[in-house]
Amino acid sequence: RKLYTRAIPDPNSSCVLMAMSVLAALVAGAFLGRVAAATSFWQISDTHLSSWYHEGAPSECREQECCHLLSVPIAGHESAVAGPYGEFKCHLPQKTIESALQFMNADNTETVLWTMDTSGSQFYKQTEALTLESLTTVTNLFKSNLQGKRVFPCLGNHDYHPVSQWLAPPDCNWMLGNVTELWRDWLPEDALQTVRIGGYYTVLLEKGLRLVTLNTNYFDFWDRHSNRTDEAWDPANQFAWLEDTLAAARDNAEKVILFSHHFLGVVLDSVSPDTIPSFVDRFTDIRTRYLDVIVAHLAGHLHRDDIRFFGWPEVSAVTFVAPSLTTLYHVYPTTRLYHYDPETFELLDYDQYYLNITRANAENKATWEYLYSPRQEYNMPDLSPKSWATLVTDMWNNCTLFQRHWSLYYTGSTDAPACDCDTCRASSLCSKYTTTYDGWKDCKA
């Protein structure tokens, strides 16, 4: 090996003294954004591939999802057509998913959490075969574009047919068997065993930090197969497994990141809970009893950028709801890079990146850009529950602050619906305070 040498500078020289002063200032200001030595991981959510996306097809149509050759345009909007990278009333073309993965792959962060949802929303066109085809296609895109990275997937309601109608095992084993094989390149054998049993698993990300991935689809509010009367209902013994896993983590002095597709609380668009009440009660109980173990709960499903609290007015924990990669529901495609303390494993900050599809379509080129970080955007001292509670309280009294949050809730999209600082603000902020539908109604009354 060729060696390079250089003269050792005089420690009393003006240059060295100035460098030492600069170094001291940098160390003192290390937390201006985040700890310099922070460790990171990506989260990408709701990657909905549109198998029927066709550039030039109607992008303003009568159906829930447009941009298909058979989409019927709304009268007066016949000139609105699908661009190469997506539209606000459509799920994604494959090239947009690839652009996001290539952007993430260029970063040296090795861990990626994926809150799945791989198929589109044309429910009457979906079949078991097409759902599995979408899941396989998107999974293979991750494998080919994220080579060398560790990918940890989490099943969503659109990773099954019919959508949001997951059956409890063994009736859903056709899908669990398929994902077990698709994930074999990513997960160890012990994790694959529980994937095959119920679609959930745990892995040790690094010494002292464990990922616990849940399959919350059995408890989807719209799943007619969910047992809403038996509070002890536990498909594939997932709750029992979760308790055992968290207890073992506590005994081994490990911290845990909980990872699920669904969150707890109200979906504003449908004015409905995200999950059934019995799940909310049991999950909240476990979350509360293991506050010393669980350092974060990450979710998706909403397609917007949000947070949800456990407890009020004393907030004990926060769920981070990442926005989607898909554009459906008026959002830009996004991906998120979390930063955490390598010793305590507490989340320090995150960086949100987005693709302006209007510009991408016009330039026929995907240029991913930085959107914001919460600590810089809101001048937060940290991402603790207390700091988030203070921020949301401030939004009640500061319309400008709330409007900035509302813009980021819709990922900075130019297609975001308006929200006034009266009933709409109350509805939005109340959804953060409570995990129950009744609590949300009482708050905004």
C-alpha positions as CSV (number, residue, x, y, z in Angstrom):
1,R,0.0,0.0,0.0
2,K,1.3,3.4,-0.9
3,L,1.8,5.6,2.2
4,Y,1.4,9.4,2.3
5,T,3.1,11.5,4.9
6,R,2.8,15.2,5.7
7,A,4.5,17.5,8.2
8,I,2.8,17.7,11.7
9,P,1.7,21.3,12.2
10,D,2.8,23.4,15.2
11,P,-0.1,23.2,17.8
12,N,0.5,26.8,18.7
13,S,0.2,28.2,15.2
14,S,-2.7,30.6,14.3
15,C,-4.1,28.2,11.7
16,V,-4.3,25.3,14.2
17,L,-5.8,27.5,16.9
18,M,-8.5,28.7,14.4
19,A,-9.2,25.2,13.4
20,M,-9.6,24.1,17.0
21,S,-12.0,27.0,17.6
22,V,-14.1,26.0,14.5
23,L,-14.1,22.4,15.7
24,A,-15.3,23.4,19.1
25,A,-18.1,25.5,17.6
26,L,-19.2,22.6,15.4
27,V,-19.3,20.2,18.3
28,A,-21.3,22.7,20.4
29,G,-23.8,23.1,17.5
30,A,-24.0,19.5,16.6
31,F,-27.7,19.4,17.4
32,L,-28.7,22.4,15.3
33,G,-30.2,19.9,12.8
34,R,-29.4,16.4,14.2
35,V,-26.6,14.6,15.8
36,A,-23.7,14.3,13.3
37,A,-23.1,10.7,14.2
38,A,-26.7,9.7,13.7
39,T,-27.6,6.4,12.0
40,S,-30.3,6.4,9.3
41,F,-32.9,4.2,7.5
42,W,-35.3,4.8,4.8
43,Q,-39.1,4.4,4.8
44,I,-41.1,4.2,1.6
45,S,-44.8,3.6,1.7
46,D,-47.9,2.8,-0.4
47,T,-46.1,2.1,-3.7
48,H,-49.3,1.2,-5.6
49,L,-48.4,0.1,-9.1
50,S,-51.1,0.8,-11.7
51,S,-51.0,-2.2,-14.1
52,W,-53.2,-0.3,-16.5
53,Y,-51.4,3.1,-16.5
54,H,-51.2,4.4,-20.0
55,E,-49.5,7.7,-20.9
56,G,-52.0,9.9,-22.8
57,A,-55.0,8.2,-21.2
58,P,-57.6,10.5,-19.4
59,S,-56.3,11.7,-16.1
60,E,-59.6,13.3,-15.0
61,C,-62.3,10.6,-15.0
62,R,-65.4,9.4,-13.3
63,E,-63.7,6.5,-11.5
64,Q,-61.7,6.4,-8.3
65,E,-58.5,5.8,-10.3
66,C,-57.8,7.2,-13.8
67,C,-55.0,7.1,-16.4
68,H,-56.3,3.9,-18.0
69,L,-57.2,3.5,-21.7
70,L,-60.8,2.7,-20.6
71,S,-61.1,5.7,-18.2
72,V,-64.1,7.9,-19.1
73,P,-63.1,11.6,-19.0
74,I,-65.1,14.1,-17.1
75,A,-67.0,16.4,-19.4
76,G,-64.9,19.5,-20.1
77,H,-61.7,17.8,-19.0
78,E,-61.0,15.8,-22.1
79,S,-57.7,17.5,-22.7
80,A,-56.3,16.3,-19.3
81,V,-54.2,13.3,-20.0
82,A,-51.7,11.1,-18.1
83,G,-48.0,12.2,-18.2
84,P,-45.0,9.9,-18.1
85,Y,-44.6,10.0,-14.3
86,G,-48.1,10.1,-12.9
87,E,-51.1,12.2,-12.1
88,F,-53.0,13.1,-9.0
89,K,-56.0,10.9,-9.7
90,C,-54.0,7.9,-10.7
91,H,-51.8,5.2,-9.2
92,L,-48.2,5.0,-10.4
93,P,-46.5,4.0,-13.6
94,Q,-43.6,1.6,-13.1
95,K,-41.0,4.2,-14.1
96,T,-41.9,6.5,-11.1
97,I,-41.4,3.6,-8.6
98,E,-38.0,2.9,-10.3
99,S,-37.0,6.5,-10.0
100,A,-37.7,6.6,-6.3
101,L,-35.7,3.4,-5.7
102,Q,-32.8,4.6,-7.7
103,F,-32.8,7.9,-5.8
104,M,-32.7,5.9,-2.5
105,N,-30.1,3.5,-3.8
106,A,-27.7,6.4,-4.5
107,D,-27.6,7.1,-0.8
108,N,-25.3,4.9,1.3
109,T,-28.0,4.1,3.9
110,E,-28.4,0.3,3.8
111,T,-31.7,-0.3,5.6
112,V,-35.1,0.3,3.9
113,L,-38.5,-0.2,5.6
114,W,-41.3,-0.7,3.0
115,T,-45.0,-0.1,4.0
116,M,-46.1,-2.0,0.9
117,D,-49.5,-1.7,-0.8
118,T,-48.5,-2.9,-4.3
119,S,-51.7,-3.0,-6.4
120,G,-54.0,-0.3,-7.7
121,S,-57.6,0.7,-6.7
122,Q,-59.6,-0.7,-9.7
123,F,-61.3,-3.2,-7.4
124,Y,-63.7,-4.6,-10.1
125,K,-60.6,-5.5,-12.3
126,Q,-58.5,-7.1,-9.6
127,T,-58.2,-10.9,-9.2
128,E,-56.0,-13.0,-7.0
129,A,-53.6,-13.5,-10.0
130,L,-53.4,-9.8,-10.8
131,T,-52.8,-8.9,-7.2
132,L,-50.0,-11.4,-6.9
133,E,-48.6,-10.2,-10.2
134,S,-48.4,-6.6,-8.9
135,L,-46.9,-7.7,-5.6
136,T,-44.2,-9.8,-7.5
137,T,-43.5,-7.0,-10.0
138,V,-43.0,-4.3,-7.3
139,T,-41.0,-6.7,-5.1
140,N,-38.7,-7.5,-8.0
141,L,-38.3,-3.7,-8.7
142,F,-37.0,-3.4,-5.1
143,K,-34.6,-6.2,-5.5
144,S,-33.2,-5.0,-8.8
145,N,-32.9,-1.3,-7.8
146,L,-31.8,-1.7,-4.2
147,Q,-29.1,-4.3,-4.6
148,G,-27.0,-4.5,-1.5
149,K,-29.6,-2.9,0.8
150,R,-31.6,-4.6,3.5
151,V,-35.3,-4.3,2.7
152,F,-37.9,-5.1,5.4
153,P,-41.5,-5.2,4.0
154,C,-44.8,-4.8,5.8
155,L,-48.0,-6.2,4.2
156,G,-50.8,-3.7,3.3
157,N,-54.5,-4.0,2.6
158,H,-53.8,-3.8,-1.2
159,D,-51.6,-6.8,-1.0
160,Y,-54.5,-9.1,-1.0
161,H,-57.6,-9.9,-3.0
162,P,-60.3,-8.7,-2.5
163,V,-58.7,-5.5,-1.3
164,S,-59.0,-4.9,2.5
165,Q,-60.6,-8.3,2.9
166,W,-57.8,-10.3,4.4
167,L,-59.0,-13.6,5.8
168,A,-57.4,-15.0,8.9
169,P,-55.1,-18.0,8.5
170,P,-55.3,-20.6,7.2
171,D,-57.7,-19.0,4.6
172,C,-55.1,-16.5,3.5
173,N,-52.2,-19.0,3.3
174,W,-52.2,-18.7,-0.5
175,M,-50.8,-15.2,-0.1
176,L,-48.6,-15.8,3.0
177,G,-46.9,-18.7,1.2
178,N,-46.2,-16.5,-1.8
179,V,-44.7,-13.6,0.2
180,T,-42.6,-16.0,2.2
181,E,-40.9,-17.0,-1.0
182,L,-40.7,-13.5,-2.3
183,W,-39.0,-12.2,0.9
184,R,-36.6,-15.1,1.2
185,D,-33.7,-12.9,-0.2
186,W,-34.4,-10.3,2.6
187,L,-35.3,-12.1,5.8
188,P,-33.7,-14.8,7.9
189,E,-35.4,-18.2,8.3
190,D,-36.8,-17.6,11.8
191,A,-38.6,-14.4,10.5
192,L,-39.9,-16.3,7.4
193,Q,-41.4,-18.9,9.7
194,T,-43.8,-16.3,11.3
195,V,-44.4,-14.7,7.9
196,R,-45.8,-18.0,6.7
197,I,-47.9,-18.4,9.9
198,G,-49.4,-14.9,10.0
199,G,-47.5,-12.3,7.9
200,Y,-45.6,-10.8,10.8
201,Y,-42.0,-11.1,11.9
202,T,-39.1,-9.7,13.9
203,V,-35.4,-9.1,13.1
204,L,-32.5,-7.6,15.0
205,L,-31.4,-4.6,12.9
206,E,-28.3,-4.2,15.0
207,K,-27.1,-4.9,18.5
208,G,-29.7,-3.5,20.8
209,L,-32.3,-2.5,18.2
210,R,-35.1,-4.8,17.0
211,L,-37.7,-4.3,14.3
212,V,-41.1,-5.8,15.0
213,T,-43.3,-5.9,11.9
214,L,-47.0,-6.5,12.3
215,N,-49.8,-7.7,9.9
216,T,-52.6,-5.3,10.9
217,N,-54.7,-6.2,7.8
218,Y,-56.8,-8.6,9.8
219,F,-58.1,-5.7,11.8
220,D,-58.8,-3.3,9.0
221,F,-62.1,-1.4,9.7
222,W,-63.5,-2.3,6.2
223,D,-62.6,-6.0,6.5
224,R,-66.0,-7.7,6.8
225,H,-64.1,-10.8,8.1
226,S,-62.9,-9.0,11.2
227,N,-64.4,-10.3,14.4
228,R,-65.8,-7.2,16.0
229,T,-67.5,-8.8,19.0
230,D,-64.7,-11.0,20.5
231,E,-62.1,-8.8,22.1
232,A,-59.8,-11.7,22.5
233,W,-59.8,-12.5,18.8
234,D,-56.2,-13.0,17.7
235,P,-55.6,-14.3,14.2
236,A,-52.4,-16.4,14.0
237,N,-51.8,-15.6,17.7
238,Q,-50.2,-12.3,16.6
239,F,-50.9,-10.4,19.8
240,A,-49.6,-13.3,22.0
241,W,-46.4,-13.3,19.8
242,L,-46.1,-9.5,20.1
243,E,-46.3,-9.7,23.9
244,D,-43.6,-12.4,24.0
245,T,-41.4,-10.6,21.6
246,L,-41.5,-7.3,23.5
247,A,-41.0,-9.1,26.8
248,A,-37.9,-10.8,25.4
249,A,-36.6,-7.5,24.1
250,R,-37.0,-5.9,27.5
251,D,-35.2,-8.9,29.1
252,N,-32.4,-8.5,26.5
253,A,-32.1,-4.7,27.0
254,E,-33.2,-4.2,23.4
255,K,-35.2,-1.2,22.0
256,V,-37.9,-1.8,19.4
257,I,-39.3,-0.1,16.3
258,L,-42.9,-1.2,15.7
259,F,-43.7,-1.3,12.0
260,S,-47.3,-1.6,10.7
261,H,-49.2,-0.6,7.6
262,H,-52.2,0.7,9.5
263,F,-52.2,3.4,12.2
264,L,-54.6,4.0,15.1
265,G,-57.3,6.7,14.7
266,V,-59.5,8.3,12.1
267,V,-59.1,8.5,8.3
268,L,-60.5,11.9,7.5
269,D,-61.4,11.2,3.9
270,S,-63.7,8.3,4.8
271,V,-64.6,9.7,8.2
272,S,-64.0,6.3,9.7
273,P,-61.6,4.5,12.0
274,D,-58.6,2.9,10.4
275,T,-58.9,-0.3,12.5
276,I,-61.5,-2.1,14.5
277,P,-62.0,-1.0,18.2
278,S,-60.8,-4.2,19.8
279,F,-57.4,-3.8,18.0
280,V,-57.1,-0.2,19.1
281,D,-57.7,-1.2,22.7
282,R,-55.3,-4.1,22.8
283,F,-52.6,-2.3,20.8
284,T,-52.9,0.8,23.0
285,D,-52.6,-1.4,26.1
286,I,-49.4,-3.1,24.9
287,R,-48.0,0.2,23.6
288,T,-48.5,1.8,27.0
289,R,-47.0,-1.1,29.0
290,Y,-43.8,-1.2,26.8
291,L,-43.0,2.5,26.6
292,D,-39.6,1.7,28.0
293,V,-38.9,-0.7,25.1
294,I,-40.6,0.8,22.0
295,V,-38.7,3.8,20.7
296,A,-40.9,4.4,17.6
297,H,-44.1,3.2,15.8
298,L,-44.0,3.8,12.0
299,A,-47.0,3.3,9.7
300,G,-48.4,4.3,6.3
301,H,-51.7,3.7,4.6
302,L,-53.0,7.3,4.8
303,H,-51.1,8.5,1.8
304,R,-50.6,11.8,3.7
305,D,-47.9,13.0,6.1
306,D,-49.3,12.8,9.7
307,I,-48.7,12.0,13.3
308,R,-51.0,10.4,15.8
309,F,-50.8,10.6,19.7
310,F,-51.2,8.0,22.4
311,G,-52.7,9.8,25.4
312,W,-54.0,13.3,25.9
313,P,-53.3,15.8,27.4
314,E,-50.2,13.8,28.6
315,V,-48.9,12.4,25.3
316,S,-47.0,9.2,26.0
317,A,-46.1,8.2,22.5
318,V,-46.4,9.2,18.8
319,T,-47.1,7.2,15.6
320,F,-45.3,8.6,12.6
321,V,-47.5,8.1,9.5
322,A,-45.4,8.4,6.3
323,P,-46.9,9.7,3.1
324,S,-47.2,7.5,0.0
325,L,-45.2,7.0,-3.1
326,T,-48.3,7.0,-5.1
327,T,-49.9,10.2,-6.2
328,L,-53.5,9.2,-5.6
329,Y,-55.3,11.5,-3.2
330,H,-53.6,14.8,-4.3
331,V,-50.0,14.1,-3.2
332,Y,-46.5,14.2,-4.7
333,P,-44.5,10.9,-4.5
334,T,-42.4,10.9,-1.4
335,T,-39.8,8.9,0.5
336,R,-38.4,9.5,4.0
337,L,-35.0,9.2,5.6
338,Y,-35.1,8.8,9.4
339,H,-32.1,9.6,11.6
340,Y,-31.7,8.0,15.0
341,D,-29.3,8.1,17.9
342,P,-26.8,5.1,17.6
343,E,-26.7,4.7,21.4
344,T,-30.3,5.3,22.6
345,F,-32.0,4.5,19.2
346,E,-34.4,7.4,19.7
347,L,-35.5,9.1,16.5
348,L,-33.7,12.4,16.1
349,D,-35.2,13.8,12.9
350,Y,-36.2,12.8,9.3
351,D,-35.7,14.2,5.9
352,Q,-38.6,14.1,3.5
353,Y,-38.0,14.0,-0.3
354,Y,-40.5,14.4,-3.0
355,L,-41.0,14.3,-6.8
356,N,-42.8,17.2,-8.4
357,I,-44.8,15.2,-11.0
358,T,-45.9,18.4,-12.8
359,R,-42.3,19.3,-13.5
360,A,-41.3,15.7,-14.1
361,N,-44.0,15.2,-16.7
362,A,-43.1,18.5,-18.4
363,E,-39.4,17.7,-18.5
364,N,-39.8,13.9,-19.0
365,K,-37.3,13.5,-16.2
366,A,-37.6,12.6,-12.5
367,T,-35.7,15.0,-10.2
368,W,-36.1,14.1,-6.5
369,E,-35.9,17.1,-4.2
370,Y,-35.6,17.8,-0.5
371,L,-39.0,18.9,1.1
372,Y,-38.4,19.4,4.8
373,S,-37.4,18.0,8.2
374,P,-39.7,18.6,11.2
375,R,-37.0,19.9,13.5
376,Q,-35.9,22.5,11.0
377,E,-39.3,23.3,9.6
378,Y,-41.0,23.8,13.0
379,N,-37.9,24.6,15.1
380,M,-38.5,21.6,17.3
381,P,-35.9,20.7,20.0
382,D,-36.5,17.0,19.3
383,L,-39.1,14.5,18.1
384,S,-40.3,13.6,21.6
385,P,-44.1,13.3,22.3
386,K,-43.9,16.4,24.4
387,S,-42.5,18.5,21.5
388,W,-45.1,17.2,19.1
389,A,-47.9,17.9,21.5
390,T,-46.6,21.5,22.0
391,L,-46.4,21.9,18.2
392,V,-50.0,20.8,17.6
393,T,-51.2,23.0,20.5
394,D,-49.6,25.9,18.8
395,M,-51.4,25.1,15.5
396,W,-54.7,25.7,17.3
397,N,-53.6,29.3,17.9
398,N,-51.6,30.0,14.8
399,C,-53.4,29.7,11.5
400,T,-50.3,30.3,9.5
401,L,-48.5,27.5,11.3
402,F,-51.4,25.1,10.7
403,Q,-51.6,26.0,7.0
404,R,-47.9,25.2,6.6
405,H,-48.6,21.8,8.3
406,W,-51.6,21.3,6.0
407,S,-49.4,21.9,2.9
408,L,-46.8,19.3,4.2
409,Y,-49.7,16.9,5.1
410,Y,-50.3,16.9,1.4
411,T,-46.5,16.7,0.6
412,G,-46.4,20.3,-0.7
413,S,-48.7,19.3,-3.6
414,T,-50.2,22.0,-5.7
415,D,-53.4,19.8,-5.9
416,A,-54.0,19.8,-2.1
417,P,-57.6,20.7,-1.1
418,A,-58.2,23.9,0.9
419,C,-58.6,23.7,4.7
420,D,-59.9,26.6,6.7
421,C,-58.8,27.4,10.2
422,D,-62.3,26.7,11.6
423,T,-64.0,23.3,11.2
424,C,-61.4,21.8,8.9
425,R,-58.6,22.7,11.2
426,A,-60.5,21.2,14.2
427,S,-61.2,18.0,12.3
428,S,-57.5,17.7,11.3
429,L,-56.0,18.4,14.7
430,C,-58.5,16.4,16.6
431,S,-57.6,13.4,14.6
432,K,-54.1,13.6,16.0
433,Y,-55.2,13.6,19.7
434,T,-57.2,10.3,19.8
435,T,-57.0,6.8,18.6
436,T,-60.8,6.3,18.6
437,Y,-63.6,7.5,16.4
438,D,-65.7,8.6,19.3
439,G,-62.8,10.6,20.8
440,W,-62.3,12.4,17.5
441,K,-66.0,13.4,17.3
442,D,-66.0,14.6,20.9
443,C,-62.9,16.7,20.4
444,K,-64.2,18.6,17.4
445,A,-67.7,19.0,18.7
